[in-house]
Amino acid sequence: MSFDGMWVQPEDDPRTMGNPVGERATIREYLTNYRLTLDLKCRDLTPAQLAARSVPPSTMSLLGLVRHMARVEHNWFHRVLTGHLGEPRIYWTPDDHDLDFNHADPALAEDAFAEWRAQIAAADAWLDTEPDLGAEVPSHDGSPIAVRDVLIHMIEEYARHCGHADLLRECIDGRTGQ
């Protein structure tokens, strides 16, 4: 059920639209809100609907987006920001860089959401340590990257893919908004 094209009634919206004070609080609020937006776009769908692809030849699906964002969270927070670059990436192989999207089997939906939520929880735990946003860490190629840049990149990733989620959801059941 929609409310004037919205997913939830405004008073039930889990996202915050406050006026955060400071850079860290602003980054955290935007990142959290985009995560919640992706979750809203996936709510009340069956695993088969989540796995439905957009238009051929695209392999994009809501399930693929959830797997992709679990991969992105793991890659940037666990591998880069906490210094575990040697650990394997999830939902990725050297032979299939788009494994997250290419395997949109409805049977994988429950695991994908559990993995995504686990990666978010781990990332949030790291953010709770209040890292120095100006600090630099080694990137994938060994070059330094600022913590701030990684966090802004995460917001960018979610913003782009929430736009995709809007279109995918509209293709599934016509639902738009919020």
C-alpha positions in Angstrom: 0.0 0.0 0.0 1.4 3.4 -0.9 0.7 6.7 0.7 0.5 9.4 -2.1 3.3 7.6 -3.9 5.3 7.1 -0.8 6.6 3.8 0.6 5.6 4.5 4.2 3.7 7.2 6.0 6.0 10.1 6.8 5.8 9.4 10.6 6.9 5.8 10.0 9.8 6.6 7.7 12.9 5.1 9.3 15.2 7.6 7.6 16.1 10.8 9.4 16.0 14.1 7.8 17.7 16.1 10.5 20.2 18.8 10.4 23.3 16.8 11.5 26.1 18.9 13.0 29.5 18.2 11.6 31.1 16.3 8.8 31.1 12.9 10.5 27.4 13.2 11.5 26.4 14.3 8.0 28.3 11.5 6.3 26.8 9.0 8.7 23.2 10.3 8.2 23.4 10.2 4.4 25.0 6.7 4.3 22.4 5.4 6.8 19.5 6.9 4.8 20.7 5.5 1.5 21.0 2.0 3.1 17.5 2.4 4.4 16.2 3.5 1.0 17.6 0.4 -0.7 15.9 -1.7 2.0 12.6 0.1 1.5 12.8 -0.5 -2.3 13.1 -4.2 -1.6 10.4 -4.6 1.0 7.4 -6.8 0.4 8.8 -8.5 -2.6 9.1 -12.3 -3.1 12.5 -13.8 -3.8 11.5 -14.2 -7.5 10.5 -10.6 -7.7 13.8 -9.5 -6.1 15.7 -11.6 -8.7 13.7 -10.2 -11.7 16.0 -8.6 -14.1 15.4 -5.3 -15.8 15.7 -5.4 -19.5 18.0 -7.7 -21.6 20.9 -7.8 -21.8 21.2 -6.3 -18.3 21.7 -8.6 -15.4 20.7 -6.0 -12.9 18.1 -6.9 -10.3 17.2 -5.8 -6.8 18.8 -9.0 -5.5 21.9 -8.2 -7.5 22.0 -4.7 -6.1 21.8 -6.1 -2.5 24.6 -8.5 -3.2 26.6 -5.7 -4.9 26.2 -3.4 -2.0 27.2 -6.2 0.4 30.3 -6.6 -1.7 31.0 -2.8 -1.8 30.5 -2.5 2.0 32.9 -5.5 2.6 35.4 -4.2 0.1 35.7 -0.7 1.3 35.1 -1.1 5.0 36.6 -4.5 5.8 39.2 -4.8 3.1 40.4 -1.2 2.7 39.5 0.7 5.9 40.3 -2.0 8.3 43.4 -3.2 6.4 42.3 -6.6 5.2 43.2 -6.2 1.5 44.6 -9.7 1.3 41.2 -11.3 2.1 39.1 -12.4 -0.8 36.2 -10.2 -2.0 32.7 -11.5 -1.6 30.4 -12.0 -4.6 33.4 -11.6 -6.9 35.9 -13.9 -8.6 38.7 -13.2 -11.0 36.7 -15.0 -13.7 33.4 -13.2 -12.9 33.7 -9.6 -11.8 29.9 -9.3 -11.9 29.2 -12.4 -9.8 26.9 -10.3 -7.6 24.6 -9.5 -10.5 25.2 -12.6 -12.6 23.8 -15.1 -10.1 20.3 -13.7 -9.3 18.8 -17.0 -8.1 15.7 -16.4 -5.9 17.1 -19.0 -3.5 20.0 -16.7 -2.7 17.8 -13.8 -1.5 17.7 -14.6 2.2 21.5 -15.1 2.3 22.1 -11.9 0.3 20.1 -9.8 2.8 21.8 -11.5 5.8 25.2 -10.8 4.3 24.4 -7.2 3.4 23.1 -6.5 6.9 26.2 -8.2 8.5 28.4 -6.0 6.4 26.5 -2.9 7.4 26.7 -3.9 11.0 30.5 -4.4 10.7 30.9 -1.1 8.9 28.8 0.7 11.5 30.9 -0.8 14.3 34.0 0.6 12.6 32.4 4.0 12.1 31.5 4.0 15.9 35.3 4.1 16.5 35.2 7.7 15.2 38.0 7.3 12.7 40.1 10.3 11.6 38.4 11.3 8.3 41.6 12.9 7.1 43.7 9.8 7.7 45.0 7.8 4.7 44.9 4.1 4.2 46.4 1.9 1.4 44.0 1.4 -1.4 43.7 -1.7 -3.6 46.7 -0.7 -5.7 48.7 0.4 -2.6 48.2 4.1 -3.2 46.9 6.2 -0.3 43.3 7.1 0.0 41.6 9.3 2.6 39.0 7.8 4.9 36.8 10.7 4.0 37.1 9.8 0.3 36.0 6.2 0.9 33.0 7.3 2.9 31.9 9.8 0.3 32.4 7.1 -2.3 30.1 4.8 -0.3 27.4 7.5 -0.4 27.9 7.9 -4.1 27.6 4.1 -4.6 24.3 4.0 -2.7 22.9 7.1 -4.4 23.5 5.6 -7.9 22.2 2.2 -7.0 19.1 3.6 -5.2 18.2 5.2 -8.5 18.5 1.9 -10.2 16.4 0.4 -7.4 13.7 3.0 -8.1 13.4 1.8 -11.7 13.7 -1.9 -11.0 10.9 -1.6 -8.4 8.7 0.3 -10.8 9.2 -2.5 -13.4 8.1 -5.1 -10.9 4.9 -3.6 -9.5 4.6 0.0 -10.7 5.5 1.4 -7.3 7.3 4.7 -7.3 8.2 7.4 -4.9 10.1 8.1 -1.7 
